[in-house]
C-alpha cells in the first residue's frame, strides 16, 4: 500500500471543526457531533450511517459500532473563549 492511499483531506464548515473528510480513493465521509463537539456518527455521501460512537459522562468512548472506519484525526486541545481547536493528523501505518 502506498503512502498516498493513506491521504485524507478534511473539509471545514466554520473553520473550527471538520465537517467531513475525503480519503485517497475520493470517498467522502460526513461527521456529526454532539453538543460538546465529540464525533458521534459518520455517514457517507448518501446519508447511510457507517459508524456511531457512544461516550460516558467523562468523554471516554464506551462503544464504537465500526472499528474498521477510523476518523483520521483526533482533537487534542480546545479553548472555548477563542474557539481554537488543535487537530493531529494520524497515519495508522506508522
Phi and psi in radians as a Rosetta constraint file:
Dihedral C 1 N 2 CA 2 C 2 CIRCULARHARMONIC -1.383 0.35
Dihedral N 2 CA 2 C 2 N 3 CIRCULARHARMONIC 2.829 0.35
Dihedral C 2 N 3 CA 3 C 3 CIRCULARHARMONIC -1.045 0.35
Dihedral N 3 CA 3 C 3 N 4 CIRCULARHARMONIC -0.609 0.35
Dihedral C 3 N 4 CA 4 C 4 CIRCULARHARMONIC -1.114 0.35
Dihedral N 4 CA 4 C 4 N 5 CIRCULARHARMONIC -0.502 0.35
Dihedral C 4 N 5 CA 5 C 5 CIRCULARHARMONIC -1.166 0.35
Dihedral N 5 CA 5 C 5 N 6 CIRCULARHARMONIC -0.248 0.35
Dihedral C 5 N 6 CA 6 C 6 CIRCULARHARMONIC -1.747 0.35
Dihedral N 6 CA 6 C 6 N 7 CIRCULARHARMONIC 0.105 0.35
Dihedral C 6 N 7 CA 7 C 7 CIRCULARHARMONIC -1.296 0.35
Dihedral N 7 CA 7 C 7 N 8 CIRCULARHARMONIC 2.321 0.35
Dihedral C 7 N 8 CA 8 C 8 CIRCULARHARMONIC -2.224 0.35
Dihedral N 8 CA 8 C 8 N 9 CIRCULARHARMONIC 2.496 0.35
Dihedral C 8 N 9 CA 9 C 9 CIRCULARHARMONIC -2.064 0.35
Dihedral N 9 CA 9 C 9 N 10 CIRCULARHARMONIC 2.213 0.35
Dihedral C 9 N 10 CA 10 C 10 CIRCULARHARMONIC -1.651 0.35
Dihedral N 10 CA 10 C 10 N 11 CIRCULARHARMONIC 2.533 0.35
Dihedral C 10 N 11 CA 11 C 11 CIRCULARHARMONIC -2.096 0.35
Dihedral N 11 CA 11 C 11 N 12 CIRCULARHARMONIC 2.245 0.35
Dihedral C 11 N 12 CA 12 C 12 CIRCULARHARMONIC -1.908 0.35
Dihedral N 12 CA 12 C 12 N 13 CIRCULARHARMONIC 2.463 0.35
Dihedral C 12 N 13 CA 13 C 13 CIRCULARHARMONIC -1.656 0.35
Dihedral N 13 CA 13 C 13 N 14 CIRCULARHARMONIC -0.674 0.35
Dihedral C 13 N 14 CA 14 C 14 CIRCULARHARMONIC -2.208 0.35
Dihedral N 14 CA 14 C 14 N 15 CIRCULARHARMONIC 0.170 0.35
Dihedral C 14 N 15 CA 15 C 15 CIRCULARHARMONIC 1.446 0.35
Dihedral N 15 CA 15 C 15 N 16 CIRCULARHARMONIC -0.055 0.35
Dihedral C 15 N 16 CA 16 C 16 CIRCULARHARMONIC -1.910 0.35
Dihedral N 16 CA 16 C 16 N 17 CIRCULARHARMONIC -0.860 0.35
Dihedral C 16 N 17 CA 17 C 17 CIRCULARHARMONIC -2.225 0.35
Dihedral N 17 CA 17 C 17 N 18 CIRCULARHARMONIC 2.442 0.35
Dihedral C 17 N 18 CA 18 C 18 CIRCULARHARMONIC -1.107 0.35
Dihedral N 18 CA 18 C 18 N 19 CIRCULARHARMONIC 2.328 0.35
Dihedral C 18 N 19 CA 19 C 19 CIRCULARHARMONIC -1.472 0.35
Dihedral N 19 CA 19 C 19 N 20 CIRCULARHARMONIC -0.605 0.35
Dihedral C 19 N 20 CA 20 C 20 CIRCULARHARMONIC -2.766 0.35
Dihedral N 20 CA 20 C 20 N 21 CIRCULARHARMONIC 3.018 0.35
Dihedral C 20 N 21 CA 21 C 21 CIRCULARHARMONIC -2.496 0.35
Dihedral N 21 CA 21 C 21 N 22 CIRCULARHARMONIC 2.650 0.35
Dihedral C 21 N 22 CA 22 C 22 CIRCULARHARMONIC -2.093 0.35
Dihedral N 22 CA 22 C 22 N 23 CIRCULARHARMONIC 2.303 0.35
Dihedral C 22 N 23 CA 23 C 23 CIRCULARHARMONIC -1.526 0.35
Dihedral N 23 CA 23 C 23 N 24 CIRCULARHARMONIC 3.117 0.35
Dihedral C 23 N 24 CA 24 C 24 CIRCULARHARMONIC -1.128 0.35
Dihedral N 24 CA 24 C 24 N 25 CIRCULARHARMONIC -0.399 0.35
Dihedral C 24 N 25 CA 25 C 25 CIRCULARHARMONIC -1.431 0.35
Dihedral N 25 CA 25 C 25 N 26 CIRCULARHARMONIC -0.121 0.35
Dihedral C 25 N 26 CA 26 C 26 CIRCULARHARMONIC 1.634 0.35
Dihedral N 26 CA 26 C 26 N 27 CIRCULARHARMONIC 0.044 0.35
Dihedral C 26 N 27 CA 27 C 27 CIRCULARHARMONIC -1.345 0.35
Dihedral N 27 CA 27 C 27 N 28 CIRCULARHARMONIC 2.270 0.35
Dihedral C 27 N 28 CA 28 C 28 CIRCULARHARMONIC -1.844 0.35
Dihedral N 28 CA 28 C 28 N 29 CIRCULARHARMONIC 2.377 0.35
Dihedral C 28 N 29 CA 29 C 29 CIRCULARHARMONIC -2.140 0.35
Dihedral N 29 CA 29 C 29 N 30 CIRCULARHARMONIC 2.424 0.35
Dihedral C 29 N 30 CA 30 C 30 CIRCULARHARMONIC -1.885 0.35
Dihedral N 30 CA 30 C 30 N 31 CIRCULARHARMONIC 2.442 0.35
Dihedral C 30 N 31 CA 31 C 31 CIRCULARHARMONIC -1.899 0.35
Dihedral N 31 CA 31 C 31 N 32 CIRCULARHARMONIC 2.279 0.35
Dihedral C 31 N 32 CA 32 C 32 CIRCULARHARMONIC -1.927 0.35
Dihedral N 32 CA 32 C 32 N 33 CIRCULARHARMONIC 2.416 0.35
Dihedral C 32 N 33 CA 33 C 33 CIRCULARHARMONIC -1.994 0.35
Dihedral N 33 CA 33 C 33 N 34 CIRCULARHARMONIC 2.753 0.35
Dihedral C 33 N 34 CA 34 C 34 CIRCULARHARMONIC -1.505 0.35
Dihedral N 34 CA 34 C 34 N 35 CIRCULARHARMONIC -3.052 0.35
Dihedral C 34 N 35 CA 35 C 35 CIRCULARHARMONIC -1.157 0.35
Dihedral N 35 CA 35 C 35 N 36 CIRCULARHARMONIC -0.293 0.35
Dihedral C 35 N 36 CA 36 C 36 CIRCULARHARMONIC -1.892 0.35
Dihedral N 36 CA 36 C 36 N 37 CIRCULARHARMONIC 0.129 0.35
Dihedral C 36 N 37 CA 37 C 37 CIRCULARHARMONIC 1.644 0.35
Dihedral N 37 CA 37 C 37 N 38 CIRCULARHARMONIC 0.183 0.35
Dihedral C 37 N 38 CA 38 C 38 CIRCULARHARMONIC -1.489 0.35
Dihedral N 38 CA 38 C 38 N 39 CIRCULARHARMONIC 2.362 0.35
Dihedral C 38 N 39 CA 39 C 39 CIRCULARHARMONIC -1.080 0.35
Dihedral N 39 CA 39 C 39 N 40 CIRCULARHARMONIC 2.280 0.35
Dihedral C 39 N 40 CA 40 C 40 CIRCULARHARMONIC -2.006 0.35
Dihedral N 40 CA 40 C 40 N 41 CIRCULARHARMONIC -0.499 0.35
Dihedral C 40 N 41 CA 41 C 41 CIRCULARHARMONIC -2.657 0.35
Dihedral N 41 CA 41 C 41 N 42 CIRCULARHARMONIC 2.630 0.35
Dihedral C 41 N 42 CA 42 C 42 CIRCULARHARMONIC -2.158 0.35
Dihedral N 42 CA 42 C 42 N 43 CIRCULARHARMONIC 2.279 0.35
Dihedral C 42 N 43 CA 43 C 43 CIRCULARHARMONIC -2.182 0.35
Dihedral N 43 CA 43 C 43 N 44 CIRCULARHARMONIC 2.816 0.35
Dihedral C 43 N 44 CA 44 C 44 CIRCULARHARMONIC -1.595 0.35
Dihedral N 44 CA 44 C 44 N 45 CIRCULARHARMONIC -3.059 0.35
Dihedral C 44 N 45 CA 45 C 45 CIRCULARHARMONIC -1.125 0.35
Dihedral N 45 CA 45 C 45 N 46 CIRCULARHARMONIC -0.339 0.35
Dihedral C 45 N 46 CA 46 C 46 CIRCULARHARMONIC -1.654 0.35
Dihedral N 46 CA 46 C 46 N 47 CIRCULARHARMONIC 0.037 0.35
Dihedral C 46 N 47 CA 47 C 47 CIRCULARHARMONIC 1.500 0.35
Dihedral N 47 CA 47 C 47 N 48 CIRCULARHARMONIC 0.128 0.35
Dihedral C 47 N 48 CA 48 C 48 CIRCULARHARMONIC -1.251 0.35
Dihedral N 48 CA 48 C 48 N 49 CIRCULARHARMONIC 2.276 0.35
Dihedral C 48 N 49 CA 49 C 49 CIRCULARHARMONIC -1.288 0.35
Dihedral N 49 CA 49 C 49 N 50 CIRCULARHARMONIC 2.098 0.35
Dihedral C 49 N 50 CA 50 C 50 CIRCULARHARMONIC -1.876 0.35
Dihedral N 50 CA 50 C 50 N 51 CIRCULARHARMONIC -0.413 0.35
Dihedral C 50 N 51 CA 51 C 51 CIRCULARHARMONIC -2.735 0.35
Dihedral N 51 CA 51 C 51 N 52 CIRCULARHARMONIC 2.394 0.35
Dihedral C 51 N 52 CA 52 C 52 CIRCULARHARMONIC -2.218 0.35
Dihedral N 52 CA 52 C 52 N 53 CIRCULARHARMONIC 2.529 0.35
Dihedral C 52 N 53 CA 53 C 53 CIRCULARHARMONIC -2.203 0.35
Dihedral N 53 CA 53 C 53 N 54 CIRCULARHARMONIC 2.312 0.35
Dihedral C 53 N 54 CA 54 C 54 CIRCULARHARMONIC -2.046 0.35
Dihedral N 54 CA 54 C 54 N 55 CIRCULARHARMONIC 2.418 0.35
Dihedral C 54 N 55 CA 55 C 55 CIRCULARHARMONIC -2.089 0.35
Dihedral N 55 CA 55 C 55 N 56 CIRCULARHARMONIC 2.684 0.35
Dihedral C 55 N 56 CA 56 C 56 CIRCULARHARMONIC -1.477 0.35
Dihedral N 56 CA 56 C 56 N 57 CIRCULARHARMONIC -3.106 0.35
Dihedral C 56 N 57 CA 57 C 57 CIRCULARHARMONIC -1.190 0.35
Dihedral N 57 CA 57 C 57 N 58 CIRCULARHARMONIC -0.190 0.35
Dihedral C 57 N 58 CA 58 C 58 CIRCULARHARMONIC -1.778 0.35
Dihedral N 58 CA 58 C 58 N 59 CIRCULARHARMONIC 0.053 0.35
Dihedral C 58 N 59 CA 59 C 59 CIRCULARHARMONIC 1.565 0.35
Dihedral N 59 CA 59 C 59 N 60 CIRCULARHARMONIC 0.133 0.35
Dihedral C 59 N 60 CA 60 C 60 CIRCULARHARMONIC -1.437 0.35
Dihedral N 60 CA 60 C 60 N 61 CIRCULARHARMONIC 2.335 0.35
Dihedral C 60 N 61 CA 61 C 61 CIRCULARHARMONIC -1.175 0.35
Dihedral N 61 CA 61 C 61 N 62 CIRCULARHARMONIC 2.181 0.35
Dihedral C 61 N 62 CA 62 C 62 CIRCULARHARMONIC -1.932 0.35
Dihedral N 62 CA 62 C 62 N 63 CIRCULARHARMONIC -0.285 0.35
Dihedral C 62 N 63 CA 63 C 63 CIRCULARHARMONIC -2.663 0.35
Dihedral N 63 CA 63 C 63 N 64 CIRCULARHARMONIC 2.379 0.35
Dihedral C 63 N 64 CA 64 C 64 CIRCULARHARMONIC -2.334 0.35
Dihedral N 64 CA 64 C 64 N 65 CIRCULARHARMONIC 1.945 0.35
Dihedral C 64 N 65 CA 65 C 65 CIRCULARHARMONIC -1.332 0.35
Dihedral N 65 CA 65 C 65 N 66 CIRCULARHARMONIC -0.151 0.35
Dihedral C 65 N 66 CA 66 C 66 CIRCULARHARMONIC -2.615 0.35
Dihedral N 66 CA 66 C 66 N 67 CIRCULARHARMONIC 1.500 0.35
Dihedral C 66 N 67 CA 67 C 67 CIRCULARHARMONIC -1.152 0.35
Dihedral N 67 CA 67 C 67 N 68 CIRCULARHARMONIC -0.390 0.35
Dihedral C 67 N 68 CA 68 C 68 CIRCULARHARMONIC -1.329 0.35
Dihedral N 68 CA 68 C 68 N 69 CIRCULARHARMONIC -0.375 0.35
Dihedral C 68 N 69 CA 69 C 69 CIRCULARHARMONIC -1.692 0.35
Dihedral N 69 CA 69 C 69 N 70 CIRCULARHARMONIC 1.894 0.35
Dihedral C 69 N 70 CA 70 C 70 CIRCULARHARMONIC -1.759 0.35
Dihedral N 70 CA 70 C 70 N 71 CIRCULARHARMONIC 2.432 0.35
Dihedral C 70 N 71 CA 71 C 71 CIRCULARHARMONIC -1.347 0.35
Dihedral N 71 CA 71 C 71 N 72 CIRCULARHARMONIC 2.160 0.35
Dihedral C 71 N 72 CA 72 C 72 CIRCULARHARMONIC -1.395 0.35
Dihedral N 72 CA 72 C 72 N 73 CIRCULARHARMONIC 0.430 0.35
Dihedral C 72 N 73 CA 73 C 73 CIRCULARHARMONIC -2.768 0.35
Dihedral N 73 CA 73 C 73 N 74 CIRCULARHARMONIC 2.878 0.35
Dihedral C 73 N 74 CA 74 C 74 CIRCULARHARMONIC -2.342 0.35
Dihedral N 74 CA 74 C 74 N 75 CIRCULARHARMONIC 2.686 0.35
Dihedral C 74 N 75 CA 75 C 75 CIRCULARHARMONIC -1.581 0.35
Dihedral N 75 CA 75 C 75 N 76 CIRCULARHARMONIC 2.114 0.35
Dihedral C 75 N 76 CA 76 C 76 CIRCULARHARMONIC -1.970 0.35
Dihedral N 76 CA 76 C 76 N 77 CIRCULARHARMONIC -0.253 0.35
Dihedral C 76 N 77 CA 77 C 77 CIRCULARHARMONIC -2.822 0.35
Dihedral N 77 CA 77 C 77 N 78 CIRCULARHARMONIC 2.454 0.35
Dihedral C 77 N 78 CA 78 C 78 CIRCULARHARMONIC -2.538 0.35
Dihedral N 78 CA 78 C 78 N 79 CIRCULARHARMONIC 2.369 0.35
Dihedral C 78 N 79 CA 79 C 79 CIRCULARHARMONIC -2.113 0.35
Dihedral N 79 CA 79 C 79 N 80 CIRCULARHARMONIC 2.145 0.35
Dihedral C 79 N 80 CA 80 C 80 CIRCULARHARMONIC -1.217 0.35
Dihedral N 80 CA 80 C 80 N 81 CIRCULARHARMONIC -0.658 0.35
Dihedral C 80 N 81 CA 81 C 81 CIRCULARHARMONIC -1.163 0.35
Dihedral N 81 CA 81 C 81 N 82 CIRCULARHARMONIC -0.589 0.35
Dihedral C 81 N 82 CA 82 C 82 CIRCULARHARMONIC -1.913 0.35
Dihedral N 82 CA 82 C 82 N 83 CIRCULARHARMONIC -0.008 0.35
Dihedral C 82 N 83 CA 83 C 83 CIRCULARHARMONIC 0.969 0.35
Dihedral N 83 CA 83 C 83 N 84 CIRCULARHARMONIC 0.756 0.35
Dihedral C 83 N 84 CA 84 C 84 CIRCULARHARMONIC -1.699 0.35
Dihedral N 84 CA 84 C 84 N 85 CIRCULARHARMONIC 2.239 0.35
Dihedral C 84 N 85 CA 85 C 85 CIRCULARHARMONIC -2.186 0.35
Dihedral N 85 CA 85 C 85 N 86 CIRCULARHARMONIC 2.210 0.35
Dihedral C 85 N 86 CA 86 C 86 CIRCULARHARMONIC -1.712 0.35
Dihedral N 86 CA 86 C 86 N 87 CIRCULARHARMONIC 2.348 0.35
Dihedral C 86 N 87 CA 87 C 87 CIRCULARHARMONIC -2.205 0.35
Dihedral N 87 CA 87 C 87 N 88 CIRCULARHARMONIC 2.363 0.35
Dihedral C 87 N 88 CA 88 C 88 CIRCULARHARMONIC -1.905 0.35
Dihedral N 88 CA 88 C 88 N 89 CIRCULARHARMONIC 2.086 0.35
Dihedral C 88 N 89 CA 89 C 89 CIRCULARHARMONIC -1.336 0.35
Dihedral N 89 CA 89 C 89 N 90 CIRCULARHARMONIC 2.429 0.35
Dihedral C 89 N 90 CA 90 C 90 CIRCULARHARMONIC -2.188 0.35
Dihedral N 90 CA 90 C 90 N 91 CIRCULARHARMONIC 2.461 0.35
Dihedral C 90 N 91 CA 91 C 91 CIRCULARHARMONIC -2.059 0.35
Dihedral N 91 CA 91 C 91 N 92 CIRCULARHARMONIC 1.950 0.35
Dihedral C 91 N 92 CA 92 C 92 CIRCULARHARMONIC -1.156 0.35
Dihedral N 92 CA 92 C 92 N 93 CIRCULARHARMONIC -0.258 0.35
Dihedral C 92 N 93 CA 93 C 93 CIRCULARHARMONIC -1.509 0.35
Dihedral N 93 CA 93 C 93 N 94 CIRCULARHARMONIC -0.167 0.35
